[in-house]
Amino acid sequence: MSEATPVLECRDLSISYFTRAGEIPAVVDFNLKLMPGEAHGIVGESGCGKSTVALAIMQYLGQNGRIVGGELLFEGRDMRTMSEDELRQIRGSAIAMVYQEPMASLNPSMKIGDQLAEVPVYHEGASPDAARQRALEMLDSVRLPDPKRILDAYPHQISGGQQQRVVIAMALLSNPKLLLLDEPTTALDVTVEAGIVELINEISRNFGTSMIYISHNLGLILETCHRITVMYSGEAVEVGDIETVFNNMRHPYTRGLFSSIPLPGADKNEHPLVAIRGQLPLPHERPNGCYFWPRCDFYEAGRCDEGAIRMRETGVGSDHFVRCVRFEEIDWEAAKPKADERPPVEAGDVVLRVEDMKKHYEIEESALFIAGGETKTVKANEDLNFVAREAETVAIVGESGCGKSTFAKVLMGLEETTAGGVFLGNLDLGNIPVQKRDAATIGKLQMVFQNPFDTLNPSHTVGGQIARVIKKFGVETDKAKIEERVHKLLDIVKLPRDFAKRRPRQLSGGQKQRVGIARAFAGNPALVIADEPVSALDVSVQAAVTELLMDIQRDHRTTLLFISHDLSVVRYLADRIVVMYLGQIMEQGTTEEIFAPPYHPYTEALLSAVPIADTHIEKRKVLISGELPSATNPPQGCPFCTRCPYVIEGLCETEKPPIQTFSDGHAIACHLEREQLERMEPVIKVADGSARPETETVPA
């Protein structure tokens, strides 16, 4: 293959699924040219056809999926003409894929070494010993600690981040020419995600592998890709190099996506997010003309809604194409969406008070593994102290295993405290399980869960589920008044009233989450715990749901406890932030204080790990190494000392860090001298140019 021959080329590719209802066109006239060593990002809302394109490239569309038009060329050959044997040889060797959920790609009953060795044995006829040696070297290449131990481990014995690195190692073992990455970091913590992104960039440099990166996270695409395709309802609507599309976008949908993202300049009061109105059309309900016109602010009758809209070159940047008939007429600087500015909400009295709260679990090790057995203590929460006020949003952030959800369980009465107090007003909830709480107390504390699909009863109507809460908590007892209250709640969450008669299966993910919010607010709660409420949603739906939460809080003066690992959303929503690590609070303060120096070293690493979809933002990268220590055997001193780039030998490992106060409410638990903390450089700043900084090594 010559350098001029693309590794992959899609020419007017059309893909359909054939069902009992007939042909469903999933992807229409898709074009993509991927050169050797190039990384291309595909972005768009759920249902836009991103993953369908990837499955078509793998020739794995299932029994009812079919390429119905166009060409799909791999190294100049049309894959549709290849035999099954040829395709089997290409899959997993020349073309490899990394899926969103690593455990779906690993066999739980086989050791990792055996699974990895299968690749060179099957594709290259390597001997078992040679294949195992290759697997060991590849695990080392993806920077896994102690690769010999991992070779002999089962998938469940390693962390999620390690599982994803194993899957990437498996994909790379055959030295593929094309690597497909379908949301490979969605389920991972931001610090692990940052490591995977750095690894992907390193792979591109060292192996010269061409990559297609599928994601809804525009920040990740900015950090990993050279070019980008924005898809909407099965069509590519904008294509170009990263700098051009991010800085000179020329399609209203692309502009809508960027307006839905909480970039550093966004502010919930002065610069609120602007969600894209309406819904993505179903494939069989696509409108005539431009598929986006029913949701577009620049729609013009007679032009946008007639005939096929073709991709046109914009003349801005290199190879920048857009599917819009009006892009030359729009003043793109003046056309930036802007929501109404709102006055800030004044916080009221303290609603929630957490004092020296501890939650420990006793785990009895089985005598099968440890002679005689022994009891170990897991310190899930240790000496938590913070407050939340009326109408205030307090965010609790940290990696998986830091104790965020354990605290939420204690608050909701699903667990009891080991020591300390959790006060709602003057009532200590710490040792009152949910079964012993009265209806009034339960009504004051409600929860919005991460996954809207699992929180609604599929056999009950939406209205019936909201009405049950209203009746149970004694808000209303009269049937007519309950129905009226249900309708008002649907109005509040901006859903049509006739949705009360629908069942959850008839709703989209964003609509289900709105129902979950309506149900949470049905009992007039004083405090709502939102546990990752937008992480399962598309960015445009995320913006609508976050604005909805802010509107309801503003109207009802509800306290919101927002649990998340997404610091972009937290920066936008929260008034105060509590940073947790291994069950302890490392830092707490106002949002402005947390996002500006001085930082706790862990906060600094979290901020550096957040991908930001803005070419004008420069980040000082601080990659932390190692894994989160076991909660059964935490460090004796500072819990972060095993991964901290500033660790003070002989002190941090042995002594608990002092809590240093920098302003009223801003506290950092750290052994570093106050002057050193105050001298820290900002992690996020506006760049002088478009060049992206290299990873910085922080001196210990």
VOGU-3710 file (C-alpha; in Angstrom, 3 decimals, decimal comma):
1> mseatpvlec> 0,000/0,000/0,000  1,417/3,427/-0,956  1,365/6,404/1,402  -1,269/8,003/-0,856  -3,688/5,086/-0,422  -6,113/5,626/2,493  -6,199/2,920/5,149  -9,981/3,228/5,097  -12,367/5,010/2,785  -16,153/5,208/3,011
11> rdlsisyftr> -17,786/6,481/-0,182  -21,486/7,419/0,038  -21,928/4,551/2,499  -25,556/3,771/3,366  -26,525/1,219/6,026  -30,013/-0,092/6,845  -31,582/-2,500/9,312  -34,421/-4,694/8,115  -37,215/-5,296/10,660  -40,828/-6,461/10,606
21> ageipavvdf> -41,794/-2,823/10,119  -39,617/-2,658/7,002  -36,282/-1,045/6,146  -34,852/1,358/8,753  -32,132/3,585/7,211  -29,514/3,971/9,971  -26,723/5,748/8,047  -27,133/7,720/4,806  -24,400/8,763/2,321  -21,518/8,656/4,805
31> nlklmpgeah> -18,050/9,644/3,558  -14,734/9,315/5,378  -11,104/9,105/4,255  -8,540/7,910/6,822  -4,840/8,164/5,966  -2,008/6,099/7,575  -1,253/7,288/11,136  -4,278/9,608/11,208  -6,833/9,756/14,038  -10,414/10,669/13,094
41> givgesgcgk> -13,150/11,425/15,630  -16,867/10,760/15,060  -19,242/12,636/17,394  -22,994/13,117/17,759  -25,984/12,252/19,918  -27,062/8,685/20,715  -28,831/7,200/17,704  -26,922/9,302/15,150  -25,212/6,250/13,624  -21,660/6,478/15,077
51> stvalaimqy> -21,460/2,888/16,320  -23,282/1,585/13,218  -20,428/2,957/11,079  -17,890/1,143/13,299  -19,818/-2,137/13,082  -20,025/-1,780/9,291  -16,236/-1,335/9,123  -15,882/-4,546/11,146  -18,491/-6,158/8,822  -20,406/-7,167/11,913
61> lgqngrivgg> -23,893/-5,701/11,443  -25,754/-8,840/12,518  -28,387/-10,727/10,571  -30,697/-7,774/9,941  -28,070/-5,096/9,182  -26,830/-4,504/5,664  -24,802/-2,045/3,599  -27,347/-0,943/0,979  -25,278/1,580/-0,958  -21,844/3,068/-1,524
71> ellfegrdmr> -18,400/1,554/-1,028  -16,318/0,545/1,995  -12,645/0,309/1,031  -9,901/-1,077/3,270  -6,448/-0,423/1,756  -8,146/0,112/-1,612  -10,235/-3,100/-1,573  -14,013/-3,090/-1,189  -14,756/-5,106/1,964  -18,184/-6,081/0,621
81> tmsedelrqi> -16,493/-8,287/-1,993  -14,301/-10,128/0,535  -15,076/-13,721/1,517  -15,880/-14,718/5,112  -12,401/-16,274/5,458  -10,733/-13,051/4,326  -12,847/-10,996/6,739  -11,996/-13,369/9,606  -8,299/-12,869/8,920  -8,654/-9,078/8,839
91> rgsaiamvyq> -10,784/-8,782/12,000  -8,606/-8,714/15,080  -5,413/-8,460/13,050  -5,472/-5,671/10,433  -8,586/-4,070/11,992  -9,129/-4,201/15,761  -11,831/-2,694/17,960  -11,953/-1,526/21,580  -15,470/-1,421/23,007  -17,016/0,808/25,666
101> epmaslnpsm> -17,340/-1,854/28,370  -14,063/-3,806/28,822  -15,693/-6,715/30,684  -17,856/-7,391/27,618  -14,635/-8,048/25,660  -12,953/-10,327/28,218  -13,835/-13,931/29,048  -14,383/-14,075/32,835  -13,439/-17,762/32,992  -10,027/-17,440/31,295
111> kigdqlaevp> -6,809/-15,960/32,638  -5,749/-12,743/30,936  -2,499/-14,268/29,639  -4,397/-17,044/27,850  -6,808/-14,558/26,256  -4,003/-12,315/25,021  -1,917/-15,218/23,699  -4,839/-16,343/21,496  -4,314/-13,326/19,188  -0,778/-14,140/17,868
121> vyhegaspda> -1,495/-17,897/17,998  -4,635/-17,570/15,839  -3,570/-14,796/13,453  0,163/-15,515/13,105  0,576/-19,171/14,082  2,942/-18,224/16,931  3,938/-20,840/19,508  2,243/-20,606/22,940  5,511/-19,552/24,620  6,263/-16,868/22,018
131> arqralemld> 2,667/-15,631/22,183  2,822/-15,361/25,974  6,095/-13,413/25,776  4,518/-11,043/23,231  1,531/-10,590/25,561  3,861/-9,771/28,471  5,704/-7,146/26,414  2,439/-5,587/25,234  1,092/-5,305/28,812  4,299/-3,466/29,656
141> svrlpdpkri> 3,781/-1,205/26,590  0,344/-0,125/27,841  1,988/0,763/31,181  0,327/-1,852/33,371  2,064/-2,386/36,725  3,411/-5,884/37,413  2,448/-7,392/34,016  3,509/-10,911/35,095  0,905/-10,873/37,871  -1,769/-9,568/35,503
151> ldayphqisg> -1,025/-12,340/32,963  -1,993/-14,901/35,624  -5,028/-12,947/36,894  -8,679/-13,303/35,914  -10,470/-10,175/34,589  -12,459/-9,654/37,814  -9,217/-9,451/39,812  -8,097/-6,165/38,209  -9,631/-2,679/38,159  -11,759/-1,183/35,363
161> gqqqrvviam> -8,899/0,984/34,131  -6,578/-2,040/34,037  -9,237/-4,072/32,198  -9,472/-1,368/29,527  -5,666/-1,346/29,127  -5,745/-5,144/28,724  -8,371/-4,792/25,972  -6,234/-2,142/24,235  -3,193/-4,463/24,551  -5,242/-7,279/23,003
171> allsnpklll> -6,230/-5,013/20,096  -2,601/-3,980/19,518  -1,043/-7,454/19,716  -1,489/-8,061/15,996  -0,112/-4,573/15,169  -3,343/-3,505/13,401  -3,397/-0,880/10,672  -6,757/0,416/11,899  -7,950/0,694/15,504  -11,624/1,473/16,224
181> ldepttaldv> -12,329/2,952/19,674  -16,027/3,079/20,616  -16,419/5,238/23,756  -13,431/3,466/25,391  -13,308/5,712/28,483  -16,995/6,399/29,276  -17,134/4,073/32,279  -13,769/5,191/33,718  -12,763/7,811/36,273  -11,301/11,046/34,889
191> tveagiveli> -7,796/10,258/36,179  -7,868/6,786/34,571  -9,400/8,348/31,442  -6,499/10,808/31,250  -4,040/7,891/31,387  -5,906/6,017/28,626  -5,984/9,157/26,425  -2,231/9,644/26,903  -1,748/5,954/26,065  -3,833/6,271/22,875
201> neisrnfgts> -1,751/9,268/21,765  1,428/7,299/22,498  0,150/4,338/20,467  -0,505/6,640/17,523  3,063/7,990/17,717  4,883/4,685/18,316  2,883/2,229/16,198  1,667/4,559/13,433  -1,797/3,066/13,832  -4,713/4,808/12,132
211> miyishnlgl> -7,610/5,344/14,536  -11,327/6,107/14,479  -12,416/7,453/17,864  -16,171/7,381/18,523  -17,304/9,573/21,402  -19,851/12,134/22,587  -17,051/13,861/24,550  -15,715/16,695/22,390  -12,883/17,349/24,860  -11,506/13,837/24,311
221> iletchritv> -11,751/14,239/20,533  -9,738/17,478/20,781  -7,004/15,696/22,746  -6,751/12,604/20,540  -7,765/13,331/16,922  -6,567/15,188/13,814  -9,944/15,377/12,043  -13,574/15,184/13,106  -16,936/14,179/11,628  -20,082/15,493/13,314
231> mysgeavevg> -23,082/13,202/12,708  -26,784/13,909/13,071  -29,578/11,387/12,469  -27,469/9,091/10,282  -25,796/11,834/8,241  -22,438/13,570/8,462  -23,284/17,267/8,826  -19,778/18,722/9,262  -16,285/17,393/8,516  -12,903/19,055/8,924
241> dietvfnnmr> -9,649/19,241/10,828  -9,932/19,740/14,591  -8,799/23,390/14,702  -11,172/24,457/11,905  -14,285/22,728/13,233  -13,701/23,805/16,848  -12,923/27,434/15,969  -14,925/27,987/12,759  -17,905/25,614/12,953  -20,367/26,200/10,146
251> hpytrglfss> -23,334/23,938/10,953  -26,058/24,980/13,428  -26,036/21,496/14,997  -22,291/21,651/15,717  -22,801/25,093/17,272  -25,675/23,639/19,341  -23,440/20,837/20,653  -20,759/23,305/21,782  -23,371/25,550/23,432  -24,529/22,518/25,461
261> iplpgadkne> -21,070/21,878/26,959  -20,029/23,513/30,241  -16,747/25,052/29,045  -14,691/27,167/31,509  -16,456/30,397/30,399  -19,944/29,046/31,166  -21,692/30,284/34,305  -25,074/29,075/35,528  -26,134/32,652/36,301  -24,327/34,952/33,834
271> hplvairgql> -23,753/32,541/30,901  -26,184/29,591/31,196  -25,953/26,629/28,826  -28,317/26,569/25,854  -29,784/23,131/25,131  -30,814/22,113/21,610  -34,585/22,117/21,618  -36,630/19,110/20,484  -35,611/15,511/19,908  -33,473/13,563/17,437
281> plpherpngc> -35,952/12,216/14,831  -36,427/8,466/14,530  -34,991/7,062/11,262  -38,447/6,463/9,720  -39,669/9,947/10,786  -36,871/12,053/9,303  -38,170/15,285/7,719  -37,680/16,297/4,102  -34,578/18,311/3,269  -32,208/18,947/6,162
291> yfwprcdfye> -32,867/16,477/8,992  -32,007/19,166/11,564  -34,395/21,918/10,435  -37,185/21,228/13,023  -34,634/22,060/15,779  -32,700/24,785/13,932  -32,794/28,520/14,756  -31,872/29,378/11,140  -34,621/27,404/9,365  -35,986/28,951/6,177
301> agrcdegair> -39,123/27,468/4,628  -38,789/26,385/1,008  -35,004/25,963/1,231  -34,167/23,914/4,311  -37,129/21,529/4,028  -36,927/20,565/0,347  -34,728/18,201/-1,653  -31,533/16,423/-0,662  -28,991/18,633/1,136  -25,473/17,889/-0,086
311> mretgvgsdh> -22,120/18,455/1,633  -20,422/21,647/0,429  -16,892/22,943/0,940  -16,845/26,031/3,164  -13,575/27,577/2,054  -12,617/27,876/5,740  -9,631/25,720/6,721  -8,528/22,633/4,814  -11,076/20,096/3,521  -13,869/21,584/5,630
321> fvrcvrfeei> -17,317/20,454/4,451  -20,785/21,202/5,808  -24,324/19,992/5,025  -26,217/23,306/5,217  -27,781/25,519/2,506  -27,513/28,701/4,601  -24,009/28,500/6,129  -22,688/31,385/3,977  -25,533/33,710/5,024  -25,270/33,256/8,795
331> dweaakpkad> -23,241/35,713/10,881  -21,535/33,046/12,992  -20,102/35,502/15,524  -23,458/37,167/16,163  -25,329/33,869/16,029  -23,874/32,369/19,202  -26,820/31,090/21,293  -27,302/33,020/24,513  -29,673/32,249/27,373  -31,177/34,881/29,657
341> erppveagdv> -28,928/36,033/32,464  -30,273/35,199/35,923  -29,516/36,713/39,316  -27,528/34,450/41,665  -29,474/32,610/44,365  -28,658/33,587/47,933  -28,000/30,543/50,124  -30,102/30,298/53,295  -29,652/28,557/56,638  -27,778/25,265/57,064
351> vlrvedmkkh> -29,986/22,322/56,004  -27,453/19,469/56,249  -24,629/19,239/58,775  -22,059/16,417/58,724  -19,895/16,161/61,861  -16,942/13,728/62,230  -18,952/11,107/60,350  -17,400/7,643/59,978  -18,697/4,601/58,142  -16,695/1,391/58,545
361> yeieesalfi> -17,448/-2,113/57,300  -16,170/-5,273/58,952  -15,159/-7,898/56,389  -14,322/-11,439/57,459  -11,678/-12,937/55,204  -12,490/-16,521/54,286  -10,339/-19,206/55,837  -10,183/-20,691/52,322  -7,728/-17,927/51,339  -6,197/-16,914/54,673
371> aggetktvka> -5,349/-19,560/57,262  -7,654/-19,166/60,236  -9,418/-16,178/58,675  -9,305/-12,632/60,005  -11,562/-9,599/60,200  -10,575/-6,495/58,235  -12,033/-3,007/58,483  -12,961/-1,033/55,395  -12,995/2,689/56,209  -15,459/3,821/53,546
381> nedlnfvare> -15,946/7,251/55,176  -13,535/8,717/57,714  -14,078/11,957/59,691  -16,301/13,761/57,177  -17,129/17,373/58,087  -19,094/19,790/55,874  -22,405/21,667/55,630  -24,992/22,345/52,903  -27,296/25,372/53,005  -30,779/26,051/51,693
391> aetvaivges> -30,837/26,656/47,893  -27,139/25,722/47,656  -25,566/23,122/45,362  -22,771/21,169/47,054  -20,805/18,788/44,820  -18,984/15,725/46,136  -16,271/14,663/43,683  -13,640/11,941/43,523  -12,729/8,657/41,869  -14,707/5,434/42,180
401> gcgkstfakv> -14,145/3,986/45,628  -13,647/7,359/47,326  -16,801/6,973/49,452  -19,239/9,316/47,635  -22,017/6,755/47,203  -21,466/5,288/50,694  -22,195/8,714/52,157  -25,344/8,965/49,996  -26,502/5,566/51,330  -26,061/6,750/54,921
411> lmgleettag> -28,000/9,912/54,154  -30,842/7,929/52,560  -31,007/5,474/55,470  -29,689/2,464/53,559  -26,638/2,332/55,844  -25,963/3,515/59,411  -22,992/5,543/60,608  -20,204/3,964/62,662  -19,588/7,249/64,504  -20,321/10,965/64,177
421> gvflgnldlg> -23,513/12,640/63,055  -25,442/13,478/59,882  -27,985/16,147/60,808  -30,963/17,176/58,672  -31,997/20,266/60,611  -31,782/19,034/64,220  -32,490/15,372/63,407  -29,483/13,017/63,410  -30,133/10,608/60,536  -26,940/8,600/61,057
431> nipvqkrdaa> -28,522/5,753/63,008  -32,101/5,889/61,737  -32,520/3,304/58,949  -35,047/4,103/56,246  -37,541/1,571/57,686  -37,732/3,594/60,921  -38,024/7,028/59,314  -41,424/8,681/59,165  -42,989/9,790/55,875  -42,152/13,457/56,513
441> tigklqmvfq> -38,423/12,704/56,917  -38,326/10,454/53,851  -40,192/13,116/51,881  -37,575/15,737/52,797  -34,782/13,563/51,344  -35,116/12,384/47,760  -32,690/11,028/45,179  -32,126/11,294/41,415  -30,173/8,267/40,199  -27,512/7,887/37,524
451> npfdtlnpsh> -29,330/5,519/35,189  -32,874/6,636/34,261  -33,554/3,247/32,642  -33,317/1,339/35,943  -35,208/3,726/38,228  -38,721/3,570/36,755  -41,137/0,634/37,008  -41,680/-0,548/33,411  -45,206/-1,845/34,136  -46,581/1,411/35,608
461> tvggqiarvi> -47,476/4,632/33,841  -45,351/7,734/34,383  -48,272/9,548/36,026  -48,980/6,609/38,334  -45,381/6,541/39,603  -45,338/10,281/40,339  -48,823/10,145/41,910  -47,735/7,356/44,270  -45,040/9,627/45,758  -47,516/12,508/46,198
471> kkfgvetdka> -49,984/10,223/47,990  -47,411/8,355/50,117  -45,905/11,566/51,507  -49,304/13,131/52,176  -48,751/16,105/49,857  -52,279/15,581/48,476  -54,945/12,972/49,160  -57,775/14,022/46,850  -57,635/12,139/43,520  -58,314/15,241/41,393
481> kieervhkll> -55,697/17,283/43,263  -53,132/14,480/42,909  -53,717/14,421/39,144  -53,404/18,218/39,006  -50,115/18,029/40,957  -48,788/15,342/38,549  -49,572/17,629/35,600  -47,865/20,585/37,309  -44,749/18,486/37,951  -44,678/17,433/34,282
491> divklprdfa> -44,942/21,135/33,399  -42,002/21,888/35,712  -39,781/19,281/34,030  -40,988/20,493/30,603  -42,767/17,304/29,509  -46,220/17,237/27,824  -49,055/16,398/30,212  -50,170/13,422/28,116  -46,879/11,725/29,097  -48,658/10,864/32,366
501> krrprqlsgg> -50,401/8,040/30,466  -47,215/6,691/28,897  -45,013/3,884/30,153  -41,216/4,250/30,514  -40,470/2,204/27,356  -42,182/4,945/25,307  -39,725/7,612/26,525  -36,167/8,535/25,548  -33,304/8,505/28,090  -33,521/12,253/28,649
511> qkqrvgiara> -37,296/12,100/29,096  -36,956/9,258/31,632  -34,447/11,315/33,621  -36,929/14,222/33,642  -39,574/11,866/35,046  -37,069/10,773/37,713  -36,525/14,434/38,634  -40,296/15,090/38,739  -40,729/12,101/41,053  -37,876/13,267/43,298
521> fagnpalvia> -39,471/16,721/43,676  -43,036/15,368/44,088  -42,773/15,246/47,897  -41,507/18,863/48,264  -38,040/17,723/49,475  -35,688/19,962/51,432  -32,649/18,069/50,079  -32,166/16,194/46,794  -29,168/13,895/46,261  -28,290/13,691/42,564
531> depvsaldvs> -25,928/10,743/41,977  -24,305/11,227/38,539  -27,703/12,325/37,128  -26,443/13,397/33,682  -23,507/11,044/32,974  -25,695/8,592/30,999  -27,146/11,359/28,797  -26,062/13,066/25,577  -24,487/16,513/25,939  -27,530/18,301/24,501
541> vqaavtellm> -29,833/16,437/26,909  -27,324/17,021/29,746  -27,636/20,771/29,229  -31,441/20,618/29,353  -31,459/18,459/32,512  -28,884/20,613/34,350  -30,850/23,775/33,506  -33,996/22,039/34,718  -32,371/21,183/38,065  -31,241/24,816/38,440
551> diqrdhrttl> -34,710/26,181/37,603  -36,428/23,894/40,118  -33,856/24,714/42,791  -34,330/28,433/42,115  -38,131/28,183/42,402  -38,321/25,810/45,388  -35,068/26,741/47,197  -34,104/23,074/47,398  -30,623/22,049/48,562  -28,855/19,919/45,955
561> lfishdlsvv> -26,127/17,421/46,807  -24,495/16,648/43,469  -22,312/13,509/43,331  -20,086/13,327/40,261  -16,627/12,685/38,810  -17,220/15,130/35,924  -15,550/18,348/37,034  -16,779/20,250/33,961  -20,409/19,814/35,034  -19,453/20,363/38,680
571> ryladrivvm> -17,702/23,649/37,866  -20,857/24,855/36,134  -23,453/23,694/38,674  -21,873/23,757/42,122  -21,626/26,581/44,641  -19,331/24,552/46,900  -17,197/21,457/46,244  -16,021/18,658/48,540  -13,089/16,633/47,101  -12,852/13,081/48,495
581> ylgqimeqgt> -10,162/10,426/48,211  -10,243/6,963/49,803  -13,038/7,929/52,207  -11,511/11,219/53,387  -11,997/14,882/52,461  -8,854/16,248/50,825  -10,141/19,731/50,057  -13,339/21,741/50,278  -14,340/25,286/49,395  -16,321/27,401/46,959
591> teeifappyh> -16,158/26,439/43,282  -13,899/29,430/42,540  -11,519/28,393/45,345  -11,312/24,764/44,193  -10,579/25,717/40,577  -7,820/28,216/41,422  -4,529/27,758/43,321  -3,745/26,746/46,018  -4,773/23,159/45,301  -4,490/19,881/47,137
601> pyteallsav> -2,206/17,719/44,905  -5,149/15,368/44,281  -7,426/18,259/43,251  -4,656/19,455/40,924  -4,523/16,009/39,269  -8,339/15,872/38,941  -8,445/19,305/37,271  -5,659/18,339/34,882  -7,492/15,156/33,892  -10,676/16,921/32,707
611> piadthiekr> -10,856/17,061/28,886  -11,889/20,560/27,745  -13,386/21,119/24,276  -11,753/24,493/23,690  -8,614/25,078/21,625  -7,964/28,346/23,490  -7,593/26,593/26,845  -4,172/25,339/27,883  -3,854/22,693/30,593  -0,843/21,927/32,737
621> kvlisgelps> -0,998/18,145/32,601  -0,297/16,236/35,792  -0,660/12,491/35,297  -0,757/10,550/38,557  0,572/7,007/38,440  -0,461/3,888/40,282  -3,789/2,561/41,451  -6,133/3,584/44,239  -4,951/1,712/47,392  -7,191/-0,971/48,861
631> atnppqgcpf> -9,742/0,376/51,334  -8,914/-2,605/53,576  -5,270/-1,517/53,793  -5,083/2,274/53,359  -1,833/4,209/53,938  -1,182/5,052/57,576  -0,649/8,762/56,890  -2,072/10,737/53,965  -4,311/8,455/51,862  -2,943/10,038/48,646
641> ctrcpyvieg> 0,763/9,581/49,494  1,214/6,456/47,313  0,350/8,434/44,147  1,301/12,006/45,076  4,026/13,686/42,954  4,871/15,996/45,901  5,202/13,265/48,566  7,518/14,111/51,489  9,428/10,907/52,300  9,088/9,747/55,911
651> lcetekppiq> 6,258/12,180/56,737  3,338/11,716/54,353  3,382/7,906/54,736  3,267/7,930/58,536  1,330/10,992/59,769  -2,182/12,243/59,070  -2,026/15,543/57,169  -3,058/18,730/59,019  -6,109/20,644/57,763  -4,923/24,070/56,589
661> tfsdghaiac> -7,511/26,849/56,234  -6,933/29,376/53,430  -10,168/31,345/53,708  -13,517/31,006/55,426  -14,599/27,542/54,278  -11,602/26,725/52,033  -9,567/23,956/53,669  -6,831/21,622/52,379  -5,606/18,490/54,180  -1,913/18,372/53,229
671> hlereqlerm> 1,628/18,226/54,718  3,031/20,692/52,149  4,036/24,071/53,513  1,393/26,769/53,165  3,769/28,876/51,035  4,363/25,974/48,617  0,619/25,425/48,177  0,082/29,135/47,536  2,847/29,172/44,883  1,147/26,492/42,752
681> epvikvadgs> 0,623/27,403/39,092  -2,921/27,387/37,631  -3,838/24,098/35,931  -6,283/25,662/33,448  -5,498/28,920/31,642  -6,181/30,675/28,350  -3,502/29,721/25,797  -1,458/32,318/23,888  -1,614/30,213/20,743  -3,282/27,071/19,456
691> arpetetvpa> -0,408/24,739/20,377  -1,274/22,178/23,026  1,157/21,729/25,903  3,049/18,513/26,476  2,669/16,554/29,705  4,505/18,266/32,532  6,459/16,297/35,067  5,806/17,700/38,499  8,841/17,765/40,778  8,537/15,742/43,954
//
